[in-house]
Amino acid sequence: MDGKDISIQKYIAFITTVECGSFTKAADRLHYSQSGISRMIGDLEKEWKLSLLERDRSGVSPTSAGQLLLPYARDMVNVYRNLQMQVDELNGLKSGMIRIGTFSSVATHWLPNIIRKFQKNYPNIDYELLMGDYEEIEKWVQEGRVDCGFTRLPVSSDLETIFLEQDSFLAILPKNHPQSDAEVFPVSEFEKEPFLLLEHGKKEEVSEYFDRLGIVPKTHFTTWDDYAIMSMVESGLGISILPNLILRRIPYKIKAIPLSEPLVRNIGVILKNSRTASLATKTFLDYLKCR
């Protein structure tokens, strides 16, 4: 249990299982076995003499009692984390944990540089990276699941934000595409050729962009894996739009060219309150320039 209070671990298992809707996904996130997660929640149910989760073939969901107790469990976990945060501060960054919400291109191209520089000065700090989409990352920061999050700005909630960089989106074509040498790619072409959409089940930048321009792309494939998109474009299965940040150091034989109608996103860091953030988190933010 890494020295953590066993009851807190049970609460975390319960909260995470509800968030994931699955014992398996919760076990993956928390680095436990599925049976370990199930056993901790079973122990909670015995202690409280209540059924907390409904289990069926589609996964798990909270019972009415589980739904009622969930915010209290979250409060207990946050109080525990605040306690740990104060202990870490008293130790002067000799130990501690930073929990970061992020998306793939930041995790791939920015975080390794930031963490490498930070770790050189503070080698005993540990990290937990939680991968998600913009909406999930914002929710995790609001709930205290993570200490800070990299996401698209602006955010809808009243969180503190730090603007980092504007990232342009580019048309992604096979190297032998007839327009691969064009200065800009006409956006109307996305209605004529098979389109590969990078999206996570809800409308994000590219779909919003097409809606704004009144364009209906010939979407043949949708995925949240940007490298799958690149591989498929390389294989001639379609064309796509991807952010410039993810296109660094790629091994694929593809061409990226500007769009005739520009599309950009503002990337930044969000946190709940910089005044109450842990010393480790505050210090980590000073290293964002190392990206």
MARSETI-84027 format. One line per field, with one value per residue (C-alpha): residue number from 1; x, y negated, z negated; residue in one letter. Coordinates in steps of 0.02 Angstrom, whole numbers. Layout:
<nodes>
resi: c(NUM, ...)
c1: c(X, ...)
c2: c(Y, ...)
c3: c(Z, ...)
resn: c(a, ...)
</nodes>
This chain:
<nodes>
resi: c(1, 2, 3, 4, 5, 6, 7, 8, 9, 10, 11, 12, 13, 14, 15, 16, 17, 18, 19, 20, 21, 22, 23, 24, 25, 26, 27, 28, 29, 30, 31, 32, 33, 34, 35, 36, 37, 38, 39, 40, 41, 42, 43, 44, 45, 46, 47, 48, 49, 50, 51, 52, 53, 54, 55, 56, 57, 58, 59, 60, 61, 62, 63, 64, 65, 66, 67, 68, 69, 70, 71, 72, 73, 74, 75, 76, 77, 78, 79, 80, 81, 82, 83, 84, 85, 86, 87, 88, 89, 90, 91, 92, 93, 94, 95, 96, 97, 98, 99, 100, 101, 102, 103, 104, 105, 106, 107, 108, 109, 110, 111, 112, 113, 114, 115, 116, 117, 118, 119, 120, 121, 122, 123, 124, 125, 126, 127, 128, 129, 130, 131, 132, 133, 134, 135, 136, 137, 138, 139, 140, 141, 142, 143, 144, 145, 146, 147, 148, 149, 150, 151, 152, 153, 154, 155, 156, 157, 158, 159, 160, 161, 162, 163, 164, 165, 166, 167, 168, 169, 170, 171, 172, 173, 174, 175, 176, 177, 178, 179, 180, 181, 182, 183, 184, 185, 186, 187, 188, 189, 190, 191, 192, 193, 194, 195, 196, 197, 198, 199, 200, 201, 202, 203, 204, 205, 206, 207, 208, 209, 210, 211, 212, 213, 214, 215, 216, 217, 218, 219, 220, 221, 222, 223, 224, 225, 226, 227, 228, 229, 230, 231, 232, 233, 234, 235, 236, 237, 238, 239, 240, 241, 242, 243, 244, 245, 246, 247, 248, 249, 250, 251, 252, 253, 254, 255, 256, 257, 258, 259, 260, 261, 262, 263, 264, 265, 266, 267, 268, 269, 270, 271, 272, 273, 274, 275, 276, 277, 278, 279, 280, 281, 282, 283, 284, 285, 286, 287, 288, 289, 290, 291)
c1: c(0, 156, 124, -43, -191, -288, -458, -405, -353, -527, -607, -493, -538, -724, -711, -604, -716, -867, -772, -712, -872, -766, -659, -533, -510, -499, -367, -266, -274, -226, -99, -188, -258, -443, -470, -381, -500, -651, -592, -566, -741, -811, -726, -806, -977, -954, -893, -1036, -1165, -1220, -1215, -1113, -1107, -1225, -1134, -1193, -1123, -1100, -994, -1028, -1126, -1161, -1315, -1420, -1320, -1157, -1208, -1252, -1087, -975, -949, -907, -777, -704, -695, -604, -477, -448, -424, -297, -206, -202, -126, 6, 36, 76, 191, 280, 301, 376, 497, 547, 521, 621, 471, 299, 183, 123, -34, -51, -196, -139, -173, -60, 37, 86, 130, 237, 326, 323, 314, 473, 576, 489, 500, 682, 736, 625, 686, 867, 837, 702, 740, 624, 462, 346, 221, 52, -3, -187, -225, -391, -484, -509, -674, -605, -449, -551, -663, -513, -442, -610, -629, -450, -411, -257, -155, -146, -195, -136, -286, -362, -401, -518, -603, -785, -760, -685, -510, -343, -260, -83, -71, 76, 67, -42, -40, -93, -185, -122, -190, -110, -85, 9, 177, 115, -47, -78, -83, 61, 168, 32, 62, -108, -238, -414, -534, -670, -565, -614, -788, -716, -591, -603, -570, -491, -556, -458, -593, -641, -828, -877, -858, -690, -585, -595, -782, -817, -709, -805, -972, -915, -865, -1020, -912, -970, -815, -820, -774, -725, -635, -637, -509, -423, -253, -158, -22, -154, -216, -39, -11, -176, -139, 33, -55, -167, -329, -378, -325, -339, -311, -192, -113, 65, 124, 95, 189, 362, 487, 365, 424, 279, 294, 161, 151, 82, 30, -68, -256, -334, -442, -327, -371, -277, -293, -227, -140, -118, -112, -261, -265, -393, -302, -119, -120, -172, -74, 62, 241, 286, 151, 198, 380, 335, 244, 407, 479, 345, 467, 577, 451)
c2: c(0, -113, -166, -245, -225, -69, -155, -294, -163, -87, -256, -288, -116, -154, -328, -269, -120, -235, -356, -215, -112, 44, 142, 179, -3, -58, 76, 15, -166, -126, 11, 146, 314, 321, 438, 314, 173, 286, 344, 166, 114, 274, 232, 59, 134, 251, 111, -4, 137, 61, 108, -26, 37, 118, 251, 311, 362, 182, 138, 58, -94, -165, -113, -252, -230, -231, -390, -474, -426, -463, -651, -612, -484, -615, -739, -611, -578, -763, -794, -653, -724, -896, -816, -732, -897, -983, -840, -858, -1045, -1015, -895, -1035, -937, -790, -685, -708, -670, -778, -718, -787, -777, -784, -737, -636, -769, -861, -695, -647, -809, -927, -830, -726, -886, -971, -820, -784, -960, -959, -786, -842, -962, -863, -678, -611, -682, -552, -583, -517, -557, -539, -540, -611, -733, -917, -891, -750, -849, -1000, -887, -803, -973, -1031, -871, -871, -709, -795, -943, -1027, -990, -1031, -1072, -1187, -1364, -1442, -1321, -1333, -1331, -1456, -1381, -1470, -1462, -1486, -1512, -1420, -1415, -1429, -1271, -1268, -1126, -1063, -958, -785, -703, -553, -604, -562, -662, -778, -930, -881, -1023, -1155, -1308, -1284, -1145, -1198, -1147, -1107, -954, -870, -845, -751, -628, -499, -590, -519, -609, -627, -635, -557, -528, -711, -862, -947, -1069, -988, -950, -1125, -1195, -1103, -1156, -1337, -1328, -1229, -1084, -903, -792, -615, -540, -357, -328, -407, -372, -454, -386, -517, -393, -276, -423, -458, -275, -266, -427, -356, -200, -305, -269, -452, -627, -713, -867, -857, -984, -1035, -986, -800, -805, -826, -685, -573, -421, -422, -468, -602, -786, -922, -1085, -1238, -1245, -1375, -1425, -1427, -1327, -1351, -1298, -1385, -1263, -1302, -1234, -1241, -1221, -1248, -1375, -1421, -1484, -1315, -1209, -1097, -1159, -1023, -1082, -1266, -1224, -1112, -1258, -1356, -1224, -1241, -1348, -1193, -1113)
c3: c(0, 5, -173, -132, -248, -199, -217, -100, 28, 17, 45, 194, 265, 245, 324, 470, 508, 518, 630, 745, 741, 734, 610, 748, 799, 617, 585, 736, 677, 498, 542, 442, 492, 534, 387, 272, 323, 304, 133, 68, 123, 49, -116, -112, -81, -229, -343, -296, -279, -114, 70, 160, 339, 462, 562, 733, 902, 960, 807, 639, 581, 408, 313, 237, 75, 172, 263, 97, 15, 165, 129, -53, 4, 121, -23, -131, 7, 36, -150, -155, -3, -83, -238, -130, -42, -207, -256, -88, -116, -287, -205, -85, 77, 11, 59, 133, 277, 423, 512, 688, 810, 991, 1171, 1285, 1381, 1221, 1135, 1285, 1328, 1178, 1016, 1038, 1053, 907, 792, 838, 787, 631, 579, 591, 447, 354, 383, 247, 316, 396, 536, 587, 765, 806, 993, 1049, 1160, 1121, 1030, 922, 876, 823, 717, 634, 584, 516, 413, 350, 441, 515, 453, 623, 802, 977, 1086, 1216, 1159, 1114, 994, 945, 757, 635, 631, 635, 805, 870, 1059, 1136, 1325, 1479, 1584, 1767, 1851, 2020, 2162, 2160, 2330, 2402, 2476, 2652, 2636, 2786, 2671, 2557, 2626, 2615, 2505, 2423, 2429, 2483, 2343, 2472, 2520, 2357, 2431, 2580, 2504, 2362, 2199, 2040, 1886, 1723, 1590, 1424, 1443, 1429, 1542, 1523, 1626, 1797, 1794, 1724, 1865, 2000, 1923, 1922, 2106, 2158, 2220, 2209, 2222, 2291, 2122, 2142, 1978, 1805, 1668, 1519, 1574, 1673, 1724, 1797, 1901, 1966, 2010, 2105, 2200, 2246, 2312, 2424, 2329, 2317, 2265, 2097, 1990, 1841, 1723, 1758, 1583, 1612, 1778, 1701, 1730, 1823, 1923, 2049, 2232, 2232, 2279, 2165, 2246, 2185, 2204, 2319, 2170, 2016, 1860, 1695, 1514, 1359, 1242, 1059, 883, 765, 577, 441, 334, 343, 164, 93, 218, 147, 143, 268, 389, 371, 404, 551, 633, 631, 749, 885, 983, 1003, 1121)
resn: c(m, d, g, k, d, i, s, i, q, k, y, i, a, f, i, t, t, v, e, c, g, s, f, t, k, a, a, d, r, l, h, y, s, q, s, g, i, s, r, m, i, g, d, l, e, k, e, w, k, l, s, l, l, e, r, d, r, s, g, v, s, p, t, s, a, g, q, l, l, l, p, y, a, r, d, m, v, n, v, y, r, n, l, q, m, q, v, d, e, l, n, g, l, k, s, g, m, i, r, i, g, t, f, s, s, v, a, t, h, w, l, p, n, i, i, r, k, f, q, k, n, y, p, n, i, d, y, e, l, l, m, g, d, y, e, e, i, e, k, w, v, q, e, g, r, v, d, c, g, f, t, r, l, p, v, s, s, d, l, e, t, i, f, l, e, q, d, s, f, l, a, i, l, p, k, n, h, p, q, s, d, a, e, v, f, p, v, s, e, f, e, k, e, p, f, l, l, l, e, h, g, k, k, e, e, v, s, e, y, f, d, r, l, g, i, v, p, k, t, h, f, t, t, w, d, d, y, a, i, m, s, m, v, e, s, g, l, g, i, s, i, l, p, n, l, i, l, r, r, i, p, y, k, i, k, a, i, p, l, s, e, p, l, v, r, n, i, g, v, i, l, k, n, s, r, t, a, s, l, a, t, k, t, f, l, d, y, l, k, c, r)
</nodes>
